[in-house]
């Protein structure tokens, strides 16, 4: 009987993770911007929070900044449906966002216009020099 519960619980957790990856737009971004290898010469910031299409990713994301683009790397437990992303800078535009206490900037992805990524002012300051290049 315990195995049935464990199997049900594991399946239910996988279903939730899949739903969140679709609702947030992560699955759609992964079709265009998925990468598998580590990017050299990147600065990584662990335990970061963002919001993607009203799905809040709280302290379980590593954000990387390289000359190639913005890296979004989920913690291992989420990697089943949330693949590593490398979004080239040329696809990213930004605008100020004042409707949230925590998130102050919106990242818009040019070929995925329905996906909005909200980031903090500190995160924006880290990537802003790459956006202007």
N, C-alpha and C positions, 0 to 999 in steps of 0.2 A: 504493500500500500504506500509506503514511503517513496518508493521509486516512481509511482504514478504522480504523486505531488511534485517531486523533483523534476520530472519530465514536463509536466504542465507548467510549472513555474519558469523553467528555462525557456520553453517555447513562448510563453507569454512575454518574457523580457525581450526575446528576439523580435517578436512582433511589435513591441513598443519602440525598440530601437529603429526598426525598419520604417515605421510610421513617422518618427521624428526626422529621419534622414530625407524622406520624401517631402514632408511638410515644410521643412526648413529650406529646401532647395539644394541640399548637399548632393543628393543623387544626380541632379541635373548638372551641377558644376563638375562633378566627378567625370561625367561623360566627356567634357571638354578639357579639364585641367588636372586630371589625375596624374600622379607621378609615383615612382616606386623607389628611386635611389635617393640617398642623402645629397642635398645641395651643398657644395663646398662654398666656403666664404660667406656664410650666412650668420646673422645674429639671431639667436633663438631666445624667446621669452616664454617661460613655462607658466602654467597655472593662470592662463588668461581667460577672460570672459568676453563673449560677443553675443549679439542677437541676430539671428538670420530668419527673416520672415516671421517674427514674433515667437520663434523658438529660442529660448535663452540657453546658451551654453556657458555654464557658470564654472569657472576655475578648472576646467577639464580640457583645455586646449593649449597647444603650443603654437605660438605665432612666430614665424621666421621671416626675416627680411633679408633679401639678397638683391644683387643687381638684376637677376632674372625676373623676380617678381615677389609676390606675397605668398608665403607658405602658411597653410592651415593644417595642423597635425593634431588629430584627436588622441586622447589617451587610448591605450591598448584595448581596454574593455569595449570601447565604442567603435573600434576599427573594422568590425564585421560589416557594417553598412555605411560607415563614414570613412572613406578612403582619404589618403593624404592628397592635398590640393596644392598646386603651384599656379597661381593666377598671374600671368605677365602684367607688368605695370601698364602697358598700352591698353589693356582692357578695363582698367579701373579708373573711375572718376569719383569725385567726392563732393559733398555739400554739407553745410552745417545743419545740425538737427537739434532743435531746442525743446522737444516735447518729452524729454526724459531727464531724470536727475543724473543718471550714470553715463548714458551714451550721448555724445555730443556731435558725432559726425556719421554720415551715411556713406557707405561705399556702394557704388553702382557698377555693375559688371555689364559692359557694353553689349555683349552678345547673349546675355541672360537678364533682360531688363525687368523681369518680374521678381528677381531676387534682390533683396536689400539687406546689406550687412551693416549693423550698427556697431560702432567702436567708441572707445573712450577718448577723451582729449589727449591723454598720455600716449595711447596707441597711435593716434593720428600724428602727433608730434614726431614719433619715431619713423613713420613712413612718408611724411610729407615731402622730404627732399627727393624721394624717388618718384613721387607723383608729378612733380613739376618738371622733371627731366624730359 
